[in-house]
Amino acid sequence: MTDYRTMVPHAADLPLTGTRFASPLDLYSFVRQAWSADTICDPFDPSNPSRNQCAVTALAVHHYFGGDIFKTATKGGTHFYNRIGPSFWDLSAEQFGEPIPYDATPSSTAEAFRHASQTNFEQLIENIEARVAQTGEI
């Protein structure tokens, strides 16, 4: 099975969506700093900040880049990730201590929102934008 964390296309391979980030990889550094207790419905684990952040993170990637949301079953439940153009992106994969059994099952924003609230999503986007404003980088 493919390790989607290592699938990094060149920015030229990505569709132009008007996003401020060149690629999901650029977004990733801001997402990692933006995860908090307010971005998930489950208890936040500071020692594993990406834990249970997959739905809200997939929604954020979709917000900035469009594309499709996919899911796969894991021991812990449903795990969400994205496809942008021909490439799959999983910005919350680091939460797992073992390989993820990706099976590329199509999902949707509606299904991801059943695992993350609108408030969680809005808070993550707000946190990302605040980090961007603080650093002045993109």
N, CA, C and O atoms as a GROMACS GRO file, in nm:
protein
  552
    1MET      N    1   0.084  -0.118   0.000
    1MET     CA    2   0.000   0.000   0.000
    1MET      C    3   0.089   0.125   0.000
    1MET      O    4   0.197   0.126   0.060
    2THR      N    5   0.046   0.224  -0.065
    2THR     CA    6   0.121   0.349  -0.077
    2THR      C    7   0.118   0.428   0.054
    2THR      O    8   0.014   0.438   0.118
    3ASP      N    9   0.231   0.482   0.093
    3ASP     CA   10   0.235   0.573   0.206
    3ASP      C   11   0.207   0.713   0.152
    3ASP      O   12   0.295   0.776   0.093
    4TYR      N   13   0.086   0.761   0.173
    4TYR     CA   14   0.042   0.887   0.113
    4TYR      C   15   0.116   1.006   0.170
    4TYR      O   16   0.116   1.113   0.108
    5ARG      N   17   0.178   0.992   0.286
    5ARG     CA   18   0.252   1.104   0.343
    5ARG      C   19   0.371   1.142   0.257
    5ARG      O   20   0.420   1.254   0.265
    6THR      N   21   0.418   1.049   0.176
    6THR     CA   22   0.537   1.078   0.097
    6THR      C   23   0.503   1.118  -0.046
    6THR      O   24   0.593   1.144  -0.126
    7MET      N   25   0.376   1.123  -0.079
    7MET     CA   26   0.337   1.160  -0.215
    7MET      C   27   0.332   1.312  -0.224
    7MET      O   28   0.232   1.373  -0.188
    8VAL      N   29   0.439   1.372  -0.273
    8VAL     CA   30   0.447   1.517  -0.279
    8VAL      C   31   0.467   1.559  -0.424
    8VAL      O   32   0.579   1.552  -0.476
    9PRO      N   33   0.360   1.604  -0.491
    9PRO     CA   34   0.377   1.648  -0.629
    9PRO      C   35   0.442   1.784  -0.634
    9PRO      O   36   0.448   1.857  -0.534
   10HIS      N   37   0.492   1.818  -0.750
   10HIS     CA   38   0.543   1.953  -0.772
   10HIS      C   39   0.426   2.049  -0.778
   10HIS      O   40   0.317   2.011  -0.821
   11ALA      N   41   0.446   2.171  -0.736
   11ALA     CA   42   0.338   2.270  -0.737
   11ALA      C   43   0.277   2.284  -0.876
   11ALA      O   44   0.158   2.313  -0.888
   12ALA      N   45   0.355   2.264  -0.980
   12ALA     CA   46   0.304   2.276  -1.117
   12ALA      C   47   0.200   2.169  -1.147
   12ALA      O   48   0.119   2.186  -1.239
   13ASP      N   49   0.199   2.058  -1.072
   13ASP     CA   50   0.104   1.950  -1.093
   13ASP      C   51  -0.031   1.978  -1.026
   13ASP      O   52  -0.127   1.904  -1.048
   14LEU      N   53  -0.039   2.081  -0.946
   14LEU     CA   54  -0.161   2.110  -0.872
   14LEU      C   55  -0.252   2.202  -0.953
   14LEU      O   56  -0.204   2.288  -1.028
   15PRO      N   57  -0.383   2.184  -0.938
   15PRO     CA   58  -0.474   2.274  -1.008
   15PRO      C   59  -0.467   2.414  -0.947
   15PRO      O   60  -0.441   2.428  -0.828
   16LEU      N   61  -0.490   2.514  -1.028
   16LEU     CA   62  -0.492   2.651  -0.978
   16LEU      C   63  -0.628   2.678  -0.915
   16LEU      O   64  -0.729   2.674  -0.984
   17THR      N   65  -0.630   2.707  -0.785
   17THR     CA   66  -0.757   2.728  -0.716
   17THR      C   67  -0.764   2.865  -0.652
   17THR      O   68  -0.864   2.898  -0.588
   18GLY      N   69  -0.661   2.947  -0.668
   18GLY     CA   70  -0.662   3.078  -0.606
   18GLY      C   71  -0.621   3.073  -0.460
   18GLY      O   72  -0.636   3.172  -0.388
   19THR      N   73  -0.569   2.961  -0.414
   19THR     CA   74  -0.528   2.947  -0.276
   19THR      C   75  -0.402   3.029  -0.248
   19THR      O   76  -0.324   3.058  -0.339
   20ARG      N   77  -0.384   3.064  -0.125
   20ARG     CA   78  -0.265   3.140  -0.087
   20ARG      C   79  -0.146   3.048  -0.064
   20ARG      O   80  -0.033   3.096  -0.052
   21PHE      N   81  -0.169   2.917  -0.056
   21PHE     CA   82  -0.061   2.820  -0.034
   21PHE      C   83  -0.023   2.756  -0.166
   21PHE      O   84  -0.111   2.722  -0.246
   22ALA      N   85   0.105   2.739  -0.189
   22ALA     CA   86   0.151   2.679  -0.315
   22ALA      C   87   0.112   2.532  -0.325
   22ALA      O   88   0.086   2.482  -0.434
   23SER      N   89   0.107   2.463  -0.212
   23SER     CA   90   0.072   2.321  -0.211
   23SER      C   91   0.022   2.284  -0.071
   23SER      O   92   0.041   2.361   0.023
   24PRO      N   93  -0.040   2.169  -0.057
   24PRO     CA   94  -0.078   2.124   0.078
   24PRO      C   95   0.042   2.110   0.171
   24PRO      O   96   0.028   2.123   0.292
   25LEU      N   97   0.158   2.083   0.115
   25LEU     CA   98   0.278   2.076   0.198
   25LEU      C   99   0.306   2.211   0.264
   25LEU      O  100   0.348   2.215   0.380
   26ASP      N  101   0.285   2.319   0.192
   26ASP     CA  102   0.302   2.453   0.250
   26ASP      C  103   0.197   2.479   0.358
   26ASP      O  104   0.227   2.540   0.460
   27LEU      N  105   0.075   2.434   0.334
   27LEU     CA  106  -0.032   2.447   0.433
   27LEU      C  107  -0.001   2.368   0.559
   27LEU      O  108  -0.035   2.411   0.669
   28TYR      N  109   0.063   2.252   0.544
   28TYR     CA  110   0.090   2.161   0.655
   28TYR      C  111   0.160   2.229   0.772
   28TYR      O  112   0.122   2.207   0.887
   29SER      N  113   0.260   2.310   0.746
   29SER     CA  114   0.333   2.373   0.856
   29SER      C  115   0.242   2.464   0.939
   29SER      O  116   0.261   2.478   1.060
   30PHE      N  117   0.143   2.524   0.875
   30PHE     CA  118   0.048   2.610   0.947
   30PHE      C  119  -0.057   2.527   1.019
   30PHE      O  120  -0.098   2.561   1.130
   31VAL      N  121  -0.101   2.418   0.956
   31VAL     CA  122  -0.200   2.330   1.019
   31VAL      C  123  -0.144   2.271   1.148
   31VAL      O  124  -0.213   2.266   1.249
   32ARG      N  125  -0.020   2.228   1.144
   32ARG     CA  126   0.041   2.168   1.264
   32ARG      C  127   0.039   2.265   1.383
   32ARG      O  128   0.022   2.223   1.498
   33GLN      N  129   0.056   2.391   1.356
   33GLN     CA  130   0.053   2.493   1.462
   33GLN      C  131  -0.089   2.534   1.499
   33GLN      O  132  -0.111   2.594   1.604
   34ALA      N  133  -0.185   2.501   1.414
   34ALA     CA  134  -0.323   2.546   1.433
   34ALA      C  135  -0.412   2.446   1.506
   34ALA      O  136  -0.517   2.485   1.558
   35TRP      N  137  -0.372   2.320   1.512
   35TRP     CA  138  -0.453   2.221   1.585
   35TRP      C  139  -0.461   2.259   1.731
   35TRP      O  140  -0.363   2.301   1.791
   36SER      N  141  -0.579   2.244   1.788
   36SER     CA  142  -0.599   2.277   1.930
   36SER      C  143  -0.720   2.201   1.982
   36SER      O  144  -0.785   2.128   1.907
   37ALA      N  145  -0.749   2.219   2.109
   37ALA     CA  146  -0.868   2.159   2.170
   37ALA      C  147  -0.995   2.211   2.104
   37ALA      O  148  -1.098   2.144   2.106
   38ASP      N  149  -0.989   2.330   2.045
   38ASP     CA  150  -1.106   2.390   1.983
   38ASP      C  151  -1.128   2.345   1.838
   38ASP      O  152  -1.228   2.382   1.777
   39THR      N  153  -1.035   2.266   1.784
   39THR     CA  154  -1.049   2.222   1.646
   39THR      C  155  -1.098   2.077   1.635
   39THR      O  156  -1.111   2.025   1.524
   40ILE      N  157  -1.126   2.013   1.747
   40ILE     CA  158  -1.181   1.877   1.746
   40ILE      C  159  -1.287   1.863   1.853
   40ILE      O  160  -1.292   1.939   1.950
   41CYS      N  161  -1.373   1.764   1.834
   41CYS     CA  162  -1.480   1.734   1.931
   41CYS      C  163  -1.427   1.645   2.043
   41CYS      O  164  -1.480   1.647   2.155
   42ASP      N  165  -1.324   1.566   2.015
   42ASP     CA  166  -1.266   1.474   2.112
   42ASP      C  167  -1.165   1.547   2.200
   42ASP      O  168  -1.126   1.660   2.168
   43PRO      N  169  -1.124   1.485   2.309
   43PRO     CA  170  -1.020   1.548   2.392
   43PRO      C  171  -0.891   1.570   2.311
   43PRO      O  172  -0.851   1.483   2.233
   44PHE      N  173  -0.828   1.684   2.331
   44PHE     CA  174  -0.703   1.720   2.264
   44PHE      C  175  -0.587   1.656   2.337
   44PHE      O  176  -0.582   1.659   2.460
   45ASP      N  177  -0.493   1.598   2.262
   45ASP     CA  178  -0.375   1.533   2.318
   45ASP      C  179  -0.252   1.613   2.278
   45ASP      O  180  -0.204   1.598   2.165
   46PRO      N  181  -0.198   1.698   2.366
   46PRO     CA  182  -0.082   1.781   2.329
   46PRO      C  183   0.040   1.698   2.288
   46PRO      O  184   0.126   1.748   2.215
   47SER      N  185   0.050   1.574   2.336
   47SER     CA  186   0.163   1.490   2.297
   47SER      C  187   0.144   1.430   2.157
   47SER      O  188   0.239   1.378   2.099
   48ASN      N  189   0.022   1.436   2.104
   48ASN     CA  190  -0.009   1.388   1.970
   48ASN      C  191  -0.116   1.481   1.911
   48ASN      O  192  -0.231   1.442   1.896
   49PRO      N  193  -0.077   1.606   1.879
   49PRO     CA  194  -0.176   1.707   1.840
   49PRO      C  195  -0.257   1.674   1.716
   49PRO      O  196  -0.366   1.729   1.699
   50SER      N  197  -0.208   1.586   1.628
   50SER     CA  198  -0.285   1.550   1.509
   50SER      C  199  -0.391   1.444   1.536
   50SER      O  200  -0.473   1.414   1.450
   51ARG      N  201  -0.389   1.388   1.655
   51ARG     CA  202  -0.485   1.281   1.689
   51ARG      C  203  -0.629   1.334   1.678
   51ARG      O  204  -0.664   1.436   1.736
   52ASN      N  205  -0.709   1.261   1.604
   52ASN     CA  206  -0.851   1.292   1.582
   52ASN      C  207  -0.875   1.422   1.505
   52ASN      O  208  -0.986   1.475   1.507
   53GLN      N  209  -0.773   1.474   1.440
   53GLN     CA  210  -0.787   1.599   1.363
   53GLN      C  211  -0.808   1.573   1.214
   53GLN      O  212  -0.809   1.667   1.135
   54CYS      N  213  -0.825   1.446   1.174
   54CYS     CA  214  -0.829   1.415   1.031
   54CYS      C  215  -0.947   1.478   0.958
   54CYS      O  216  -0.929   1.532   0.849
   55ALA      N  217  -1.067   1.471   1.014
   55ALA     CA  218  -1.185   1.525   0.944
   55ALA      C  219  -1.173   1.675   0.925
   55ALA      O  220  -1.192   1.726   0.814
   56VAL      N  221  -1.143   1.746   1.033
   56VAL     CA  222  -1.134   1.892   1.023
   56VAL      C  223  -1.017   1.934   0.933
   56VAL      O  224  -1.026   2.036   0.864
   57THR      N  225  -0.909   1.857   0.935
   57THR     CA  226  -0.794   1.888   0.849
   57THR      C  227  -0.827   1.862   0.702
   57THR      O  228  -0.791   1.943   0.616
   58ALA      N  229  -0.895   1.752   0.674
   58ALA     CA  230  -0.938   1.724   0.536
   58ALA      C  231  -1.031   1.835   0.486
   58ALA      O  232  -1.024   1.875   0.370
   59LEU      N  233  -1.116   1.884   0.574
   59LEU     CA  234  -1.206   1.995   0.537
   59LEU      C  235  -1.126   2.122   0.509
   59LEU      O  236  -1.159   2.196   0.416
   60ALA      N  237  -1.022   2.148   0.588
   60ALA     CA  238  -0.939   2.266   0.566
   60ALA      C  239  -0.863   2.255   0.434
   60ALA      O  240  -0.855   2.352   0.359
   61VAL      N  241  -0.808   2.138   0.406
   61VAL     CA  242  -0.738   2.119   0.278
   61VAL      C  243  -0.837   2.141   0.163
   61VAL      O  244  -0.803   2.206   0.064
   62HIS      N  245  -0.956   2.088   0.176
   62HIS     CA  246  -1.060   2.107   0.074
   62HIS      C  247  -1.095   2.255   0.060
   62HIS      O  248  -1.115   2.304  -0.051
   63HIS      N  249  -1.102   2.326   0.171
   63HIS     CA  250  -1.131   2.470   0.171
   63HIS      C  251  -1.027   2.546   0.088
   63HIS      O  252  -1.063   2.633   0.007
   64TYR      N  253  -0.900   2.515   0.107
   64TYR     CA  254  -0.794   2.589   0.040
   64TYR      C  255  -0.764   2.541  -0.101
   64TYR      O  256  -0.722   2.620  -0.186
   65PHE      N  257  -0.785   2.411  -0.129
   65PHE     CA  258  -0.742   2.354  -0.256
   65PHE      C  259  -0.852   2.288  -0.338
   65PHE      O  260  -0.828   2.253  -0.454
   66GLY      N  261  -0.970   2.270  -0.282
   66GLY     CA  262  -1.073   2.195  -0.354
   66GLY      C  263  -1.037   2.048  -0.354
   66GLY      O  264  -0.989   1.996  -0.253
   67GLY      N  265  -1.060   1.982  -0.464
   67GLY     CA  266  -1.028   1.841  -0.474
   67GLY      C  267  -1.137   1.755  -0.410
   67GLY      O  268  -1.252   1.796  -0.397
   68ASP      N  269  -1.097   1.636  -0.371
   68ASP     CA  270  -1.191   1.538  -0.316
   68ASP      C  271  -1.147   1.493  -0.178
   68ASP      O  272  -1.028   1.496  -0.145
   69ILE      N  273  -1.243   1.452  -0.099
   69ILE     CA  274  -1.216   1.395   0.032
   69ILE      C  275  -1.235   1.244   0.023
   69ILE      O  276  -1.333   1.196  -0.034
   70PHE      N  277  -1.141   1.171   0.080
   70PHE     CA  278  -1.145   1.026   0.084
   70PHE      C  279  -1.142   0.980   0.229
   70PHE      O  280  -1.111   1.057   0.319
   71LYS      N  281  -1.174   0.853   0.250
   71LYS     CA  282  -1.170   0.796   0.383
   71LYS      C  283  -1.117   0.655   0.376
   71LYS      O  284  -1.115   0.592   0.271
   72THR      N  285  -1.074   0.607   0.491
   72THR     CA  286  -1.032   0.468   0.504
   72THR      C  287  -1.061   0.426   0.647
   72THR      O  288  -1.063   0.508   0.738
   73ALA      N  289  -1.084   0.298   0.666
   73ALA     CA  290  -1.108   0.244   0.800
   73ALA      C  291  -0.975   0.214   0.867
   73ALA      O  292  -0.886   0.153   0.807
   74THR      N  293  -0.963   0.256   0.993
   74THR     CA  294  -0.845   0.225   1.073
   74THR      C  295  -0.893   0.160   1.203
   74THR      O  296  -1.013   0.154   1.229
   75LYS      N  297  -0.801   0.113   1.283
   75LYS     CA  298  -0.837   0.055   1.414
   75LYS      C  299  -0.914   0.156   1.499
   75LYS      O  300  -1.000   0.118   1.577
   76GLY      N  301  -0.881   0.283   1.484
   76GLY     CA  302  -0.944   0.388   1.563
   76GLY      C  303  -1.074   0.442   1.506
   76GLY      O  304  -1.141   0.523   1.571
   77GLY      N  305  -1.112   0.399   1.386
   77GLY     CA  306  -1.233   0.449   1.322
   77GLY      C  307  -1.205   0.500   1.182
   77GLY      O  308  -1.106   0.462   1.120
   78THR      N  309  -1.291   0.586   1.134
   78THR     CA  310  -1.279   0.642   0.999
   78THR      C  311  -1.170   0.748   0.996
   78THR      O  312  -1.164   0.835   1.084
   79HIS      N  313  -1.085   0.740   0.895
   79HIS     CA  314  -0.977   0.838   0.877
   79HIS      C  315  -0.997   0.908   0.744
   79HIS      O  316  -1.018   0.843   0.641
   80PHE      N  317  -0.991   1.042   0.745
   80PHE     CA  318  -1.015   1.123   0.626
   80PHE      C  319  -0.885   1.183   0.573
   80PHE      O  320  -0.794   1.215   0.649
   81TYR      N  321  -0.879   1.198   0.441
   81TYR     CA  322  -0.764   1.260   0.374
   81TYR      C  323  -0.812   1.313   0.239
   81TYR      O  324  -0.931   1.303   0.208
   82ASN      N  325  -0.723   1.368   0.160
   82ASN     CA  326  -0.763   1.440   0.039
   82ASN      C  327  -0.694   1.389  -0.086
   82ASN      O  328  -0.588   1.327  -0.081
   83ARG      N  329  -0.758   1.418  -0.200
   83ARG     CA  330  -0.695   1.402  -0.331
   83ARG      C  331  -0.709   1.537  -0.400
   83ARG      O  332  -0.818   1.591  -0.413
   84ILE      N  333  -0.597   1.588  -0.445
   84ILE     CA  334  -0.593   1.713  -0.521
   84ILE      C  335  -0.525   1.679  -0.653
   84ILE      O  336  -0.408   1.642  -0.656
   85GLY      N  337  -0.600   1.691  -0.760
   85GLY     CA  338  -0.547   1.646  -0.888
   85GLY      C  339  -0.520   1.497  -0.880
   85GLY      O  340  -0.604   1.422  -0.830
   86PRO      N  341  -0.404   1.454  -0.926
   86PRO     CA  342  -0.374   1.311  -0.923
   86PRO      C  343  -0.314   1.262  -0.791
   86PRO      O  344  -0.292   1.142  -0.774
   87SER      N  345  -0.287   1.353  -0.699
   87SER     CA  346  -0.212   1.317  -0.578
   87SER      C  347  -0.300   1.314  -0.453
   87SER      O  348  -0.390   1.396  -0.436
   88PHE      N  349  -0.270   1.218  -0.367
   88PHE     CA  350  -0.337   1.207  -0.237
   88PHE      C  351  -0.251   1.278  -0.131
   88PHE      O  352  -0.128   1.274  -0.136
   89TRP      N  353  -0.320   1.343  -0.036
   89TRP     CA  354  -0.255   1.416   0.071
   89TRP      C  355  -0.321   1.380   0.203
   89TRP      O  356  -0.443   1.381   0.215
   90ASP      N  357  -0.240   1.347   0.302
   90ASP     CA  358  -0.291   1.317   0.436
   90ASP      C  359  -0.211   1.399   0.535
   90ASP      O  360  -0.103   1.357   0.578
   91LEU      N  361  -0.262   1.515   0.572
   91LEU     CA  362  -0.188   1.606   0.659
   91LEU      C  363  -0.197   1.569   0.806
   91LEU      O  364  -0.129   1.629   0.889
   92SER      N  365  -0.280   1.470   0.840
   92SER     CA  366  -0.289   1.428   0.980
   92SER      C  367  -0.242   1.284   1.000
   92SER      O  368  -0.274   1.222   1.101
   93ALA      N  369  -0.167   1.231   0.905
   93ALA     CA  370  -0.120   1.092   0.911
   93ALA      C  371  -0.028   1.065   1.030
   93ALA      O  372  -0.020   0.952   1.078
   94GLU      N  373   0.041   1.167   1.077
   94GLU     CA  374   0.139   1.146   1.184
   94GLU      C  375   0.076   1.100   1.315
   94GLU      O  376   0.148   1.059   1.406
   95GLN      N  377  -0.056   1.108   1.326
   95GLN     CA  378  -0.122   1.064   1.449
   95GLN      C  379  -0.109   0.913   1.471
   95GLN      O  380  -0.122   0.865   1.584
   96PHE      N  381  -0.083   0.839   1.366
   96PHE     CA  382  -0.078   0.694   1.375
   96PHE      C  383   0.064   0.644   1.397
   96PHE      O  384   0.159   0.697   1.340
   97GLY      N  385   0.077   0.544   1.479
   97GLY     CA  386   0.207   0.482   1.505
   97GLY      C  387   0.230   0.360   1.419
   97GLY      O  388   0.323   0.283   1.443
   98GLU      N  389   0.146   0.342   1.318
   98GLU     CA  390   0.157   0.227   1.229
   98GLU      C  391   0.108   0.268   1.092
   98GLU      O  392   0.045   0.372   1.077
   99PRO      N  393   0.137   0.186   0.990
   99PRO     CA  394   0.092   0.221   0.854
   99PRO      C  395  -0.061   0.231   0.847
   99PRO      O  396  -0.133   0.157   0.914
  100ILE      N  397  -0.108   0.323   0.766
  100ILE     CA  398  -0.251   0.343   0.748
  100ILE      C  399  -0.296   0.257   0.630
  100ILE      O  400  -0.233   0.260   0.524
  101PRO      N  401  -0.404   0.181   0.645
  101PRO     CA  402  -0.451   0.095   0.535
  101PRO      C  403  -0.536   0.173   0.434
  101PRO      O  404  -0.656   0.151   0.423
  102TYR      N  405  -0.472   0.263   0.361
  102TYR     CA  406  -0.545   0.345   0.265
  102TYR      C  407  -0.615   0.257   0.163
  102TYR      O  408  -0.556   0.164   0.108
  103ASP      N  409  -0.743   0.286   0.137
  103ASP     CA  410  -0.815   0.212   0.034
  103ASP      C  411  -0.888   0.305  -0.064
  103ASP      O  412  -0.964   0.259  -0.148
  104ALA      N  413  -0.865   0.435  -0.052
  104ALA     CA  414  -0.918   0.535  -0.146
  104ALA      C  415  -1.069   0.525  -0.164
  104ALA      O  416  -1.119   0.526  -0.276
  105THR      N  417  -1.141   0.516  -0.052
  105THR     CA  418  -1.287   0.517  -0.057
  105THR      C  419  -1.335   0.661  -0.065
  105THR      O  420  -1.304   0.741   0.023
  106PRO      N  421  -1.409   0.696  -0.169
  106PRO     CA  422  -1.457   0.834  -0.181
  106PRO      C  423  -1.546   0.872  -0.062
  106PRO      O  424  -1.623   0.790  -0.011
  107SER      N  425  -1.532   0.996  -0.019
  107SER     CA  426  -1.614   1.050   0.090
  107SER      C  427  -1.666   1.185   0.043
  107SER      O  428  -1.676   1.211  -0.077
  108SER      N  429  -1.700   1.271   0.138
  108SER     CA  430  -1.756   1.401   0.103
  108SER      C  431  -1.736   1.498   0.218
  108SER      O  432  -1.702   1.459   0.330
  109THR      N  433  -1.757   1.627   0.189
  109THR     CA  434  -1.752   1.725   0.298
  109THR      C  435  -1.864   1.696   0.398
  109THR      O  436  -1.844   1.712   0.519
  110ALA      N  437  -1.980   1.654   0.350
  110ALA     CA  438  -2.091   1.624   0.442
  110ALA      C  439  -2.053   1.515   0.540
  110ALA      O  440  -2.082   1.525   0.659
  111GLU      N  441  -1.988   1.409   0.492
  111GLU     CA  442  -1.947   1.302   0.581
  111GLU      C  443  -1.838   1.349   0.677
  111GLU      O  444  -1.840   1.314   0.795
  112ALA      N  445  -1.743   1.426   0.628
  112ALA     CA  446  -1.637   1.477   0.716
  112ALA      C  447  -1.696   1.567   0.824
  112ALA      O  448  -1.649   1.567   0.938
  113PHE      N  449  -1.800   1.645   0.788
  113PHE     CA  450  -1.865   1.731   0.888
  113PHE      C  451  -1.944   1.651   0.991
  113PHE      O  452  -1.985   1.706   1.094
  114ARG      N  453  -1.967   1.523   0.967
  114ARG     CA  454  -2.028   1.439   1.072
  114ARG      C  455  -1.925   1.401   1.177
  114ARG      O  456  -1.960   1.350   1.284
  115HIS      N  457  -1.797   1.425   1.148
  115HIS     CA  458  -1.688   1.393   1.240
  115HIS      C  459  -1.619   1.519   1.294
  115HIS      O  460  -1.534   1.510   1.383
  116ALA      N  461  -1.655   1.633   1.242
  116ALA     CA  462  -1.601   1.762   1.287
  116ALA      C  463  -1.712   1.865   1.274
  116ALA      O  464  -1.784   1.867   1.174
  117SER      N  465  -1.726   1.949   1.373
  117SER     CA  466  -1.834   2.048   1.369
  117SER      C  467  -1.794   2.169   1.283
  117SER      O  468  -1.677   2.190   1.253
  118GLN      N  469  -1.893   2.245   1.245
  118GLN     CA  470  -1.869   2.369   1.174
  118GLN      C  471  -1.781   2.461   1.259
  118GLN      O  472  -1.694   2.531   1.207
  119THR      N  473  -1.805   2.462   1.389
  119THR     CA  474  -1.725   2.544   1.481
  119THR      C  475  -1.580   2.498   1.482
  119THR      O  476  -1.489   2.581   1.482
  120ASN      N  477  -1.556   2.365   1.484
  120ASN     CA  478  -1.419   2.313   1.477
  120ASN      C  479  -1.350   2.360   1.350
  120ASN      O  480  -1.236   2.406   1.352
  121PHE      N  481  -1.421   2.348   1.238
  121PHE     CA  482  -1.368   2.388   1.108
  121PHE      C  483  -1.335   2.537   1.106
  121PHE      O  484  -1.225   2.576   1.066
  122GLU      N  485  -1.428   2.620   1.148
  122GLU     CA  486  -1.406   2.764   1.148
  122GLU      C  487  -1.289   2.802   1.237
  122GLU      O  488  -1.212   2.892   1.205
  123GLN      N  489  -1.274   2.732   1.351
  123GLN     CA  490  -1.163   2.761   1.442
  123GLN      C  491  -1.030   2.722   1.378
  123GLN      O  492  -0.932   2.795   1.391
  124LEU      N  493  -1.026   2.608   1.309
  124LEU     CA  494  -0.902   2.569   1.243
  124LEU      C  495  -0.862   2.670   1.136
  124LEU      O  496  -0.746   2.710   1.128
  125ILE      N  497  -0.958   2.712   1.055
  125ILE     CA  498  -0.928   2.812   0.952
  125ILE      C  499  -0.882   2.943   1.017
  125ILE      O  500  -0.785   3.004   0.972
  126GLU      N  501  -0.949   2.984   1.123
  126GLU     CA  502  -0.908   3.106   1.195
  126GLU      C  503  -0.767   3.092   1.250
  126GLU      O  504  -0.686   3.185   1.240
  127ASN      N  505  -0.736   2.976   1.308
  127ASN     CA  506  -0.602   2.952   1.363
  127ASN      C  507  -0.496   2.954   1.254
  127ASN      O  508  -0.388   3.011   1.271
  128ILE      N  509  -0.527   2.891   1.140
  128ILE     CA  510  -0.433   2.891   1.027
  128ILE      C  511  -0.407   3.034   0.981
  128ILE      O  512  -0.292   3.075   0.964
  129GLU      N  513  -0.514   3.109   0.961
  129GLU     CA  514  -0.499   3.247   0.914
  129GLU      C  515  -0.422   3.333   1.014
  129GLU      O  516  -0.344   3.420   0.975
  130ALA      N  517  -0.443   3.308   1.144
  130ALA     CA  518  -0.370   3.383   1.246
  130ALA      C  519  -0.221   3.350   1.240
  130ALA      O  520  -0.138   3.440   1.256
  131ARG      N  521  -0.187   3.223   1.216
  131ARG     CA  522  -0.046   3.183   1.205
  131ARG      C  523   0.018   3.248   1.082
  131ARG      O  524   0.132   3.292   1.086
  132VAL      N  525  -0.057   3.252   0.973
  132VAL     CA  526  -0.007   3.316   0.850
  132VAL      C  527   0.020   3.464   0.877
  132VAL      O  528   0.124   3.517   0.839
  133ALA      N  529  -0.075   3.530   0.943
  133ALA     CA  530  -0.059   3.673   0.973
  133ALA      C  531   0.060   3.697   1.067
  133ALA      O  532   0.132   3.796   1.051
  134GLN      N  533   0.081   3.608   1.162
  134GLN     CA  534   0.192   3.623   1.256
  134GLN      C  535   0.327   3.610   1.187
  134GLN      O  536   0.420   3.685   1.216
  135THR      N  537   0.338   3.515   1.097
  135THR     CA  538   0.467   3.488   1.035
  135THR      C  539   0.492   3.575   0.912
  135THR      O  540   0.606   3.604   0.878
  136GLY      N  541   0.384   3.617   0.846
  136GLY     CA  542   0.399   3.694   0.724
  136GLY      C  543   0.453   3.611   0.609
  136GLY      O  544   0.492   3.665   0.506
  137GLU      N  545   0.456   3.477   0.628
  137GLU     CA  546   0.511   3.388   0.525
  137GLU      C  547   0.400   3.321   0.448
  137GLU      O  548   0.291   3.296   0.499
  138ILE      N  549   0.429   3.293   0.327
  138ILE     CA  550   0.350   3.203   0.240
  138ILE      C  551   0.435   3.177   0.119
  138ILE      O  552   0.393   3.105   0.029
   0.00000   0.00000   0.00000
